[in-house]
Amino acid sequence: MENKLLRDKIRDLDLRISDLAEYLKISRPTLYKYIDMYEEGNRSTIDTKILNLFDYIQNSKNIGNSNVIYYIMNNIIENSNTNNSEEDKRMKIKSLLKTENKSKEDFIYMLTEDNFFDPILDYLMKCKKLSADNNLSDEDYEFISPLMSLYKSQGFRMRLANKDKSK
């Protein structure tokens, strides 16, 4: 399996460098410098919390940007003012979203506070990956079928790259 560069993994997760730098309380140039150092194997001068975040991103399989947000909120952000911690988290989540979406913001916040959806997150991540595959096997199609049924029962259509089997 190809080992992607950290910067590619960050891009694949739809994370913006400017947002990451803000959360980490460092400048964008410093974050780029740390990413370069990490990719070159020069880990000794990278702040430990940032190094641990990079290791998490680089070594975790099937994670999404919500997992990274959760990691940052729980391992890096210092919640010195507990009265505003929920509001701070919500503002940070909102800034990571490409478009304003209150339901998505609430859902991501809930993911950081509760483990109700944890058992199905890996399934949903795999379904998302399969939905872009142009050559779904019968086994893949069978795997994704329960989610397609859920979409259909809610009046939505799940679009798959493989158009033949999504009808």
C-alpha positions in Angstrom: 0.0 0.0 0.0 1.3 3.5 -0.9 2.3 5.6 2.1 0.9 9.0 1.5 2.6 12.2 2.6 1.1 13.9 5.6 0.1 17.0 3.5 -1.8 14.6 1.1 -3.6 13.0 4.0 -4.5 16.4 5.3 -5.9 17.5 1.9 -7.8 14.2 1.5 -9.5 14.9 4.9 -10.6 18.3 3.6 -8.8 20.0 6.3 -7.6 23.6 5.7 -4.1 24.5 6.8 -5.3 27.9 8.0 -7.9 26.2 10.3 -5.4 23.7 11.6 -2.9 26.4 12.3 -5.6 28.4 14.2 -6.5 25.4 16.3 -2.9 24.6 17.1 -2.3 28.3 17.9 0.6 28.6 15.5 1.1 30.5 12.2 0.4 28.9 8.8 4.1 29.1 7.9 5.1 27.4 11.1 2.6 24.6 10.4 4.0 24.2 6.9 7.5 24.1 8.4 6.4 21.4 10.9 4.7 19.4 8.1 8.0 19.6 6.0 10.0 18.6 9.0 7.7 15.6 9.7 7.8 14.4 6.1 11.6 14.7 6.1 11.8 12.6 9.3 13.1 15.5 11.4 10.6 14.9 14.3 12.7 16.0 17.3 12.1 19.7 17.0 8.3 19.5 16.4 6.1 20.3 19.5 5.0 17.1 21.0 1.2 17.8 20.8 1.6 18.7 17.1 3.8 15.6 16.5 1.2 13.4 18.1 -1.5 14.9 15.9 0.6 14.3 12.8 1.2 10.7 13.9 -2.6 10.3 14.5 -3.4 11.6 11.0 -0.6 9.7 9.3 -1.2 6.3 11.0 -5.0 6.1 11.4 -7.0 4.3 8.8 -10.5 5.3 7.8 -10.6 8.6 9.7 -12.5 11.7 8.6 -12.0 15.3 9.4 -14.5 15.0 12.3 -12.1 12.5 13.9 -9.3 14.9 13.5 -11.4 17.7 15.0 -12.3 15.5 17.9 -8.6 14.6 18.4 -7.6 18.3 18.4 -10.4 19.3 20.8 -9.6 16.6 23.3 -5.8 16.4 23.1 -4.6 19.8 22.0 -7.0 22.6 22.8 -6.7 23.8 26.3 -10.0 24.4 27.8 -9.0 26.9 30.5 -12.4 28.6 30.5 -14.9 25.8 31.1 -17.9 28.2 30.8 -17.3 28.7 27.1 -15.9 25.3 26.2 -19.1 24.1 24.4 -19.4 27.5 22.6 -15.7 27.3 21.7 -16.0 23.8 20.3 -19.1 24.8 18.3 -17.3 27.8 16.8 -14.3 25.7 15.9 -16.5 23.1 14.3 -18.4 25.7 12.4 -15.2 27.2 11.0 -14.1 23.8 9.6 -17.3 23.3 7.6 -17.2 24.4 4.0 -20.7 25.7 4.1 -22.9 26.7 7.0 -24.9 23.8 8.1 -26.4 23.8 11.6 -27.4 20.1 11.5 -23.9 19.0 10.5 -22.4 21.3 13.2 -24.7 19.8 15.8 -23.9 16.3 14.6 -20.1 16.8 14.8 -20.4 18.4 18.2 -22.4 15.4 19.4 -19.8 13.0 18.0 -17.2 14.7 20.1 -19.4 14.5 23.2 -21.0 11.1 22.9 -20.1 7.6 21.6 -23.6 6.7 20.3 -22.5 6.5 16.7 -19.1 5.0 17.3 -20.1 1.5 16.3 -21.2 2.5 12.8 -18.6 5.2 12.0 -16.2 2.7 10.3 -19.1 1.3 8.3 -20.1 4.8 7.1 -16.5 5.7 6.3 -16.2 2.6 4.1 -19.5 3.3 2.4 -18.4 6.8 1.6 -15.2 5.4 0.1 -17.1 2.8 -1.9 -19.6 5.4 -3.2 -16.9 6.9 -5.3 -15.7 3.6 -6.7 -16.5 3.1 -10.4 -16.2 -0.7 -10.2 -18.2 -1.9 -7.2 -18.1 -5.6 -6.8 -21.2 -7.5 -5.9 -19.8 -7.9 -2.4 -19.2 -4.1 -2.2 -22.7 -3.5 -3.4 -24.1 -5.9 -0.8 -22.1 -4.1 1.9 -23.4 -0.7 1.0 -27.1 -1.9 0.4 -28.3 -1.3 4.0 -27.2 2.4 3.7 -28.9 2.7 0.3 -32.1 1.3 1.9 -31.9 3.8 4.7 -31.5 6.7 2.2 -34.5 5.4 0.2 -36.7 5.0 3.3 -36.0 8.7 4.1 -36.9 9.8 0.6 -33.3 10.4 -0.5 -31.2 8.8 -3.3 -27.7 7.7 -2.7 -25.6 8.4 -5.7 -22.9 6.0 -6.5 -20.1 6.4 -9.1 -21.1 2.9 -10.4 -24.5 4.0 -12.0 -25.5 0.6 -13.2 -26.1 -0.9 -9.7 -27.5 2.2 -8.0 -30.8 2.1 -9.9 
